[in-house]
Amino acid sequence: MNIALIATQLIVILFAITIHEAAHGWAANKLGDPTAMILGRVTLNPVAHIDPFGTVLLPLLMVIMRAPPIGWAKPVPVNPMNLKNPKKDNLLISAAGPLSNILAATLAGVILKIIIGLRPLTIYDLNMALQRGGYVPGFNPIAIVAVILFYAVFLNMFLAVFNLIPIPPLDGSGILIGLISEEAAQKVEQLRPFGIIIVFFIA
């Protein structure tokens, strides 16, 4: 895989993570907690969300190993004291991240379909880039856009599905906690210290 294709994937995953985190902050603000808004986290500027390891180093290592680039950003702060219904609202805030990635993937997919409809040869160029692991000299600029859109679909959907795993600190756990009893929620929370280890074994 050449450097250009690695860079493409890293840029796409960076913006997928950015959309994801900004959606959490936006949802929290709409539900009464302006903490993320005040701290400048409701933004599509990636700099506001970057975690040096989770957003840069880990995705880079995963791409180099030809694995889906797992990553994360700095957690969006939420103050439950500002929420009218903390349990329900936390569920909605947790769901906002994966939903934003699904919407981004859908939009990218629609645009990619339109491009292929207007220029059918794009499918050949896209397959060639993926099979050869990189762009080739003389590659059509439209095909480059198609590759970016392809990764936008794949990586946004991967990020959404991955985050829906119901293990803390992933968003799926926040959704699950919002649906179960307090007693069951406490048991889920007990997994939090070991959550990252469990997630890595699953991945």
HELIX and SHEET records of a PDB file:
HELIX    1   1 ILE A    3  LYS A   30  1                                  28    
HELIX    2   2 THR A   35  ILE A   38  1                                   4    
HELIX    3   3 PRO A   46  ALA A   48  5                                   3    
HELIX    4   4 PRO A   52  LEU A   57  3                                   6    
HELIX    5   5 LEU A   58  ILE A   64  1                                   7    
HELIX    6   6 PRO A   80  ASN A   82  5                                   3    
HELIX    7   7 PRO A   86  LEU A  118  1                                  33    
HELIX    8   8 THR A  122  ARG A  132  1                                  11    
HELIX    9   9 PRO A  141  ASN A  163  1                                  23    
HELIX   10  10 ASP A  171  ILE A  177  1                                   7    
HELIX   11  11 GLU A  182  GLU A  189  1                                   8    
HELIX   12  12 ARG A  192  PHE A  194  5                                   3    
HELIX   13  13 GLY A  195  ILE A  202  1                                   8    
END                                                                             
